[in-house]
Structure formats: C-alpha cells, structure tokens
C-alpha cells in the first residue's frame, strides 16, 4: 500500500532515505571514522555531520522557507513558524560500536505543535511515519500501541543518564528500582527515537528517560501520539520537548507508569 502523505512529510521521508543510504555506507566503514567526545560524555563522529548535511540538503531544497533545529549544526532560519527538528544519528554509541540499532529522526513543528515525524533505521529498513490527525505507520502499514493494561505485565524501555552527575544517576536509579519491581521487564537499547517508535508499534508498553534533547524525541513522540499513546514530562504535562524528561506509554499504562516515576527520587525536590 502506498500512503498519500503530505508534501512536507514526503520531503522528510525522501531526506531520511537518501541520508539513510549514506549512514549505512558509513556504518559498514565505521572503523575509518573520526570519533571524538563532544560534551558530557557524548560521542560524535564525522558520520553524524555527513548524514546531517545530506538530510538538510533535501529539507532545504524542498522547503527553503522553513527553519531548522539540528543536533550538529544548531538553529538556522528560525524567523519562521514552521521548522524541522533533526537528529542525524540517534544512537551514535551503537553506530560507532557496530550495533545495528540507530535511526535518523526528522520532525516538523509549527511553534510548539508537532505536525509530522519520520524515524528511519536504515539497517532494518524500518520507516516510521506519523502525521498529526492522520495516524502512524511503519513502512506504510498503520500501527497502534499495544493493548496491555497491566504494569505488572509491561515491557518497558529506558535510557541510562550516563552523562549526568552522580546525584542525577542516583535519582534515576531509584526510578529504575521501583519500575524493575513493578513491571515485567526493562530494556535499554540506546535510541530514544526508536524506543518511542517501538512503543507506538506495541513492541514496548512504555518508555521513560530524563535529560533528552528535542531532536531525540520530537519525531518519535508525534508518531507515538498518532498511534494512540500518551507522551508527557515527569509532571504529567506536555512540556517534554523543553524539559527533556519523557514518560511515554500506551493509553492504559501511562498513568500507572507516571505514578511510579513520580514516587521516585526523580521527582523529589533536591535537598538543600
């Protein structure tokens, strides 16, 4: 089945596919890459910059009037309401270590409203797409979140805050301890964009992580919402793009997952 996506979404899909081919080529030549520490323990390689350049070429060619917020090159042309949010390789650690679990993430926003999201893993050839009000799809097949209603049977995903200070790690580990006892299982695969998409497709029942950037979650969050899921910050509000704190799940699990996280040290006031 061929989906009738909007013109901007088609441009994002084309950008993801073209840049995905470049990412795959570099992935299989990863031993030739230049890798260095960007900040806070985050790795970056010349593959990130090359893939981002390819993505931005197609986005600017299709919609030169739109602004851009990109992980490697920052903000560009932000005098307009509509703008792209781009992560060229979400899961760089996996990429440089030869683990085939990473994705290109492209979202379109208007002000604070997410309009479309595209997340592409070129290794598995899985293209997740969501458009506001029109649903979520995997390779043109409509997807929905899982229907599990019990946290005790839930398979969750998370990300470890390795780049944060010890007190942040301690607070996170308290949430991990609480949820490890409350759910069926927890996975940490190293790509927030794919964690959100896997939740949208019912592979996971929920996902939580702290301190993410907007480009890590924008596309995946919209895809999950369009698949029937909920995405909030730790306060249960929709400010997750600014706070970087994300709780995402199917409709039945979200409130239970949020309740457990709010009972942990992640949501307790810092001691004086």
Secondary structure as GFF3:
##gff-version 3
##sequence-region A 1 272
A	DSSP	alpha_helix	7	27	.	.	.	ID=ss1
A	DSSP	three_ten_helix	30	32	.	.	.	ID=ss2
A	DSSP	beta_strand	35	39	.	.	.	ID=ss3
A	DSSP	beta_strand	42	45	.	.	.	ID=ss4
A	DSSP	alpha_helix	46	62	.	.	.	ID=ss5
A	DSSP	beta_strand	67	70	.	.	.	ID=ss6
A	DSSP	beta_strand	74	76	.	.	.	ID=ss7
A	DSSP	beta_strand	82	90	.	.	.	ID=ss8
A	DSSP	alpha_helix	92	96	.	.	.	ID=ss9
A	DSSP	beta_strand	103	110	.	.	.	ID=ss10
A	DSSP	beta_strand	113	121	.	.	.	ID=ss11
A	DSSP	beta_strand	126	131	.	.	.	ID=ss12
A	DSSP	beta_strand	135	138	.	.	.	ID=ss13
A	DSSP	beta_strand	141	142	.	.	.	ID=ss14
A	DSSP	three_ten_helix	151	153	.	.	.	ID=ss15
A	DSSP	beta_strand	155	158	.	.	.	ID=ss16
A	DSSP	alpha_helix	166	182	.	.	.	ID=ss17
A	DSSP	beta_strand	185	187	.	.	.	ID=ss18
A	DSSP	alpha_helix	192	200	.	.	.	ID=ss19
A	DSSP	beta_strand	206	209	.	.	.	ID=ss20
A	DSSP	alpha_helix	214	226	.	.	.	ID=ss21
A	DSSP	beta_strand	230	232	.	.	.	ID=ss22
A	DSSP	alpha_helix	240	243	.	.	.	ID=ss23
A	DSSP	beta_strand	246	249	.	.	.	ID=ss24
A	DSSP	alpha_helix	254	262	.	.	.	ID=ss25
A	DSSP	three_ten_helix	265	267	.	.	.	ID=ss26
###
